Amino acid sequence: MSERLTDSHKYKLWKGKLETNGLDIHRVDELYSRRNGKGEVLFSLLYTDATTPEGNKIPPICFLKGEVVSVLICFIDIASREKYLLLVQQRRICDGSMTFEHPAGMLDSESDAAAVAAREVFEETGIQVDKEQLVKVNDQPFYPSTGTSDEAMYMFYCELELSSEAIQSYHNQTQGLLSDHEYINTQVVPFAEGHKLITNVNGILLNYLYLKGVGDWDLLKQL
């Protein structure tokens, strides 16, 4: 049986935040929803009639996606100490082009963001990492598109020291879940070069936050 939108974790989380911040919700229309094989809501397009605490109407369209994770995987060559990004390459609906991104995915109803992040890394790149190896960048979620979506992102990074041969073994591998329409090729690229390939603001931000977090100021200057 398909999950009702109003019973879904994502909807309750979003509506609860609106009410906590003082919005008076008069009506929510479900324009479209996509569900997974279990019938659970993956995302929805909603029309919302709500009033702010200031007495104003808020822009009504919301793309309901919920909480998501993004993970920067940085390979460090044991011999040269050069850093490489492990990126996933796939076509995206934004413009139909091949995009370069960090591994990412949705939490759905799960609460352990690090566990989900580790699983997404494996599904999209083939690398097995423990959640304890992931360093969380932000305790409170970042909102990539505050005007049109509830998407709330948790960011992580992981450094892996490997030989040059081991690093290159992860390049140009086919990954992804076909059931989720994922057609992914992995790309191993020198860090500064990989940074230039990324066009989504979340990935660019995560690169900077990682370099700040580990204090790699020399590489930061190259970006």
C-alpha positions in Angstrom: 0.0 0.0 0.0 1.3 3.5 -0.9 2.2 5.8 1.9 0.0 8.8 2.2 1.8 12.1 1.9 0.5 13.4 5.2 1.8 10.2 7.0 5.3 10.5 5.5 8.3 11.5 7.6 9.3 14.1 5.2 5.9 15.9 5.2 5.7 15.8 9.0 9.2 17.2 9.4 8.6 20.0 6.9 5.1 20.9 8.3 6.4 20.8 11.8 9.2 23.3 11.0 6.8 25.7 9.4 4.5 25.6 12.4 7.5 26.0 14.8 8.5 29.1 12.9 5.0 30.6 13.3 3.4 29.9 9.9 -0.4 29.4 9.8 -1.0 26.7 7.2 -4.4 26.9 5.7 -4.1 24.2 3.0 -1.6 22.0 1.3 -2.3 20.5 -2.2 -0.3 17.5 -3.4 0.3 18.2 -7.1 2.6 15.2 -7.7 4.4 12.6 -5.6 6.9 9.9 -6.5 7.2 6.8 -4.3 9.8 4.1 -4.1 9.2 0.3 -4.5 7.9 0.1 -0.9 5.3 2.8 -1.6 7.2 5.4 0.6 7.2 9.0 -0.5 10.5 10.0 -2.2 9.6 13.6 -3.1 6.5 15.7 -3.8 5.5 18.9 -5.5 3.2 20.9 -3.2 1.0 24.0 -3.4 0.8 25.6 0.0 -1.6 28.3 1.2 0.1 29.7 4.4 0.4 33.0 6.2 3.6 34.2 7.9 3.7 35.6 11.5 3.9 39.0 9.9 0.6 38.5 8.2 1.9 37.9 4.7 1.4 35.1 2.2 4.5 33.0 1.6 5.4 31.9 -2.0 3.3 28.7 -2.4 5.3 26.2 -4.4 7.5 23.7 -2.5 9.5 20.8 -3.8 9.4 18.4 -0.8 12.6 16.4 -0.7 13.5 16.2 3.0 17.0 15.6 4.5 19.9 14.7 2.3 23.6 13.9 2.6 26.7 14.8 0.5 30.1 13.3 1.0 33.5 14.5 -0.2 35.9 11.6 -0.7 39.5 12.7 -0.9 42.2 10.3 -1.9 45.7 11.1 -0.7 48.6 9.5 -2.6 50.8 7.8 0.0 54.0 8.5 -1.9 53.4 12.0 -3.4 50.8 13.3 -0.9 48.8 14.7 -3.9 45.1 14.9 -3.3 42.4 13.6 -5.6 38.6 13.9 -5.6 36.4 10.9 -6.2 33.4 12.2 -8.1 30.3 10.7 -9.7 29.4 11.6 -13.2 25.8 11.4 -14.5 23.3 13.4 -16.5 21.0 15.7 -14.5 17.6 17.2 -15.3 18.8 20.8 -14.6 20.2 21.0 -18.2 20.6 17.4 -19.4 24.4 17.6 -19.3 26.9 15.3 -17.7 27.5 16.7 -14.2 30.3 16.0 -11.7 29.2 15.7 -8.1 30.1 14.3 -4.7 28.3 11.1 -3.7 24.9 12.1 -2.2 21.5 10.7 -1.3 18.3 11.1 0.7 17.8 10.1 4.3 14.1 9.4 3.7 12.8 8.4 7.2 16.2 7.4 8.6 17.8 9.5 11.4 21.5 8.5 11.2 22.9 10.8 8.5 26.4 9.3 8.8 25.1 5.8 8.2 23.2 6.9 5.2 26.2 8.8 3.9 28.4 5.7 4.2 25.9 3.6 2.3 25.5 6.2 -0.5 29.3 6.3 -0.9 29.3 2.5 -1.4 26.3 2.4 -3.8 27.7 5.3 -6.0 31.4 4.6 -5.9 32.0 1.0 -4.7 34.1 2.2 -1.8 33.3 0.7 1.6 33.7 3.2 4.4 32.5 3.1 8.0 30.4 5.9 9.2 33.1 6.6 11.9 35.5 7.5 9.1 33.2 10.4 8.0 33.8 13.9 9.4 30.6 15.9 9.7 30.9 19.5 8.4 27.7 21.0 9.7 25.6 20.1 12.8 22.6 22.1 11.5 21.4 21.4 7.9 22.2 23.7 5.0 19.3 24.7 2.7 20.4 24.8 -1.0 17.2 26.3 -2.3 15.3 28.1 0.4 12.8 29.7 -1.9 11.4 26.5 -3.5 12.4 23.5 -1.5 12.7 22.0 2.0 15.8 20.1 1.0 18.1 20.1 4.1 21.7 19.0 3.5 24.2 17.4 5.8 27.8 17.4 4.5 30.7 15.0 5.3 34.2 14.4 4.2 36.6 11.4 4.3 40.3 11.2 3.7 41.7 7.9 2.4 45.4 7.3 2.0 46.1 4.9 -0.8 48.8 4.0 -3.3 48.6 5.6 -6.7 47.5 2.3 -8.3 44.8 1.8 -5.7 43.5 5.3 -6.3 43.3 4.9 -10.1 41.5 1.6 -9.7 38.4 3.6 -8.7 38.4 5.7 -11.9 35.8 5.2 -14.6 33.8 2.5 -12.8 30.1 2.0 -13.5 28.0 2.3 -10.4 24.5 3.3 -9.2 21.1 1.6 -8.6 19.2 1.1 -11.9 16.0 0.8 -9.9 16.6 4.5 -8.9 17.5 5.5 -12.5 21.1 6.0 -11.5 23.6 5.6 -14.3 26.9 6.6 -12.8 30.5 6.6 -13.8 33.2 7.3 -11.2 35.9 9.9 -11.9 39.1 10.3 -10.0 40.5 13.7 -10.6 43.3 15.9 -9.0 41.6 18.0 -6.4 42.0 21.5 -8.1 41.0 20.1 -11.5 38.0 18.3 -10.0 36.9 21.5 -8.3 36.6 23.2 -11.7 34.4 20.4 -13.0 31.8 20.7 -10.3 28.9 23.1 -11.2 26.5 22.6 -8.3 27.0 25.0 -5.4 26.7 22.4 -2.8 29.8 20.6 -4.2 31.8 23.7 -4.5 30.9 24.8 -0.9 31.9 21.3 0.4 35.3 21.6 -1.2 36.0 24.8 0.5 34.7 23.6 3.9 36.8 20.5 3.7 40.0 22.4 2.9 39.2 24.8 5.7 38.5 21.9 8.1 41.8 20.2 7.5 43.8 23.5 7.2 45.0 22.9 3.6 45.6 26.5 2.8 48.0 25.9 -0.1 45.5 23.9 -2.0 42.7 26.3 -1.1 44.7 29.1 -2.8 44.7 27.1 -6.0 41.0 26.9 -6.3 
